[in-house]
Amino acid sequence: MFAPKNILVPTDFSVYSDAALKEAIDIAEQYKARIYLIHVIDEQIRLCAFTYCIGREAVEQLEADSIKASNAKLRKEVEAVGKTKTLEIFFDVKTGNPSEVILGEQQKKGIDLIVIASHGKTGLMKQLMGSVADKVIKGAKCPVIVIKP
């Protein structure tokens, strides 16, 4: 029987990610598992900013502000859950390629289940942008639950 102990939940702060977190909480309660909530700030923002000639200092300040705001949002989400649940929930903000960072965290933390939201992009948008969830499913070394909108 599969009984996860370490659950990774990537979030982009969307309602879809909120649904993934709720699902992970239900699973964590059932199996007394820990939840690792992560938000990844895409490194593409930095590359785009440099392309449009935004100065390095401004980009670094924007990145620092994004990390600070993301940490505050994660803390707020964890506190909201903590008021009603007795779970171990850890959170972190990383920068980089989202799917690569998520898969790296899986290995570093011994994650045995990933619960991730899918935005359901189809057609040309999916081909152009790719999907973090698709890349995580393909690269994960553990089960992945995808929450669809």
C-alpha positions as CSV (number, residue, x, y, z in Angstrom):
1,M,0.0,0.0,0.0
2,F,1.3,3.4,-1.0
3,A,1.6,5.7,2.1
4,P,3.5,9.0,1.2
5,K,5.5,10.7,3.9
6,N,6.8,13.7,2.1
7,I,4.5,15.6,-0.3
8,L,5.7,18.4,-2.6
9,V,3.1,20.9,-3.7
10,P,4.3,23.5,-6.2
11,T,2.2,26.7,-6.2
12,D,1.8,29.7,-8.5
13,F,-0.8,31.1,-6.1
14,S,-3.6,30.4,-8.5
15,V,-7.0,28.9,-7.6
16,Y,-5.8,25.7,-9.3
17,S,-2.7,25.5,-7.0
18,D,-5.0,26.2,-4.1
19,A,-7.0,23.1,-5.1
20,A,-3.8,21.1,-5.3
21,L,-2.8,22.2,-1.8
22,K,-6.2,21.2,-0.5
23,E,-5.8,17.7,-2.0
24,A,-2.3,17.4,-0.6
25,I,-3.6,18.4,2.9
26,D,-6.2,15.6,2.7
27,I,-3.6,13.1,1.8
28,A,-1.1,14.3,4.4
29,E,-3.7,14.1,7.1
30,Q,-4.6,10.5,6.1
31,Y,-1.0,9.4,6.1
32,K,0.6,11.8,8.6
33,A,2.8,13.1,5.9
34,R,4.8,16.4,5.7
35,I,4.0,18.9,3.0
36,Y,6.6,20.9,1.2
37,L,5.0,24.0,-0.4
38,I,7.2,25.6,-3.0
39,H,6.9,28.6,-5.3
40,V,9.4,29.0,-8.2
41,I,10.1,32.4,-9.7
42,D,10.9,31.7,-13.3
43,E,14.3,32.7,-14.4
44,Q,12.9,33.8,-17.8
45,I,11.7,37.0,-16.1
46,R,15.4,38.0,-15.6
47,L,16.3,37.1,-19.2
48,C,13.3,39.1,-20.5
49,A,14.2,42.1,-18.4
50,F,17.8,42.2,-19.7
51,T,16.4,41.9,-23.3
52,Y,14.4,45.1,-22.7
53,C,17.4,46.9,-21.3
54,I,16.3,47.1,-17.7
55,G,19.3,47.7,-15.5
56,R,20.8,44.9,-13.4
57,E,20.0,46.7,-10.2
58,A,16.4,47.1,-11.1
59,V,16.1,43.5,-12.1
60,E,17.8,42.4,-8.8
61,Q,15.4,44.6,-6.8
62,L,12.4,43.2,-8.7
63,E,13.6,39.7,-8.0
64,A,14.2,40.4,-4.3
65,D,10.7,42.0,-4.0
66,S,9.2,39.0,-5.8
67,I,10.9,36.6,-3.4
68,K,9.8,38.6,-0.3
69,A,6.2,38.9,-1.6
70,S,6.1,35.2,-2.4
71,N,7.4,34.2,1.0
72,A,4.7,36.4,2.6
73,K,2.0,34.7,0.5
74,L,3.3,31.2,1.3
75,R,3.5,32.1,5.0
76,K,-0.1,33.3,4.9
77,E,-1.3,30.1,3.2
78,V,0.5,27.9,5.8
79,E,-0.9,30.0,8.7
80,A,-4.4,29.6,7.3
81,V,-4.0,25.9,7.1
82,G,-2.4,25.7,10.5
83,K,-5.4,27.3,12.2
84,T,-7.5,24.2,11.3
85,K,-5.0,21.4,10.8
86,T,-2.1,19.9,12.7
87,L,0.3,19.2,9.9
88,E,3.9,19.8,9.3
89,I,4.1,22.3,6.4
90,F,7.4,23.7,5.2
91,F,7.6,26.4,2.5
92,D,10.3,27.9,0.3
93,V,10.7,30.2,-2.7
94,K,13.3,29.4,-5.3
95,T,14.3,30.9,-8.6
96,G,15.1,29.0,-11.8
97,N,13.4,26.9,-14.4
98,P,10.2,25.7,-12.5
99,S,10.1,22.1,-13.7
100,E,13.8,21.7,-13.0
101,V,13.6,23.2,-9.6
102,I,10.6,21.1,-8.7
103,L,12.3,17.9,-9.8
104,G,15.5,18.9,-7.9
105,E,13.5,19.5,-4.7
106,Q,12.0,16.0,-5.2
107,Q,15.4,14.4,-5.0
108,K,16.8,16.7,-2.3
109,K,13.9,16.2,0.1
110,G,13.1,12.6,-0.6
111,I,9.7,13.5,-1.9
112,D,7.5,10.4,-2.5
113,L,4.4,12.3,-3.9
114,I,4.0,15.5,-6.0
115,V,0.6,17.2,-6.1
116,I,0.6,19.8,-8.9
117,A,-2.0,21.8,-10.6
118,S,-2.5,21.8,-14.4
119,H,-3.8,25.0,-16.1
120,G,-5.2,23.0,-18.9
121,K,-3.6,24.9,-21.7
122,T,-4.3,23.4,-25.1
123,G,-3.4,23.9,-28.7
124,L,-0.9,26.5,-29.7
125,M,-0.4,27.9,-26.2
126,K,0.6,24.5,-24.9
127,Q,3.0,24.0,-27.8
128,L,4.6,27.4,-27.4
129,M,4.8,27.6,-23.6
130,G,5.1,23.9,-22.6
131,S,3.7,22.8,-19.4
132,V,5.4,22.7,-16.0
133,A,3.1,19.9,-15.0
134,D,3.9,17.9,-18.1
135,K,7.6,18.2,-17.6
136,V,7.3,17.2,-13.9
137,I,5.2,14.2,-14.8
138,K,7.8,13.1,-17.3
139,G,10.8,13.7,-15.0
140,A,9.5,12.6,-11.6
141,K,10.8,9.6,-9.9
142,C,7.7,9.3,-7.7
143,P,3.9,9.4,-8.3
144,V,2.4,12.7,-9.4
145,I,-1.2,13.7,-8.9
146,V,-2.3,16.4,-11.3
147,I,-5.3,18.5,-10.3
148,K,-7.1,19.8,-13.4
149,P,-9.2,23.0,-13.5
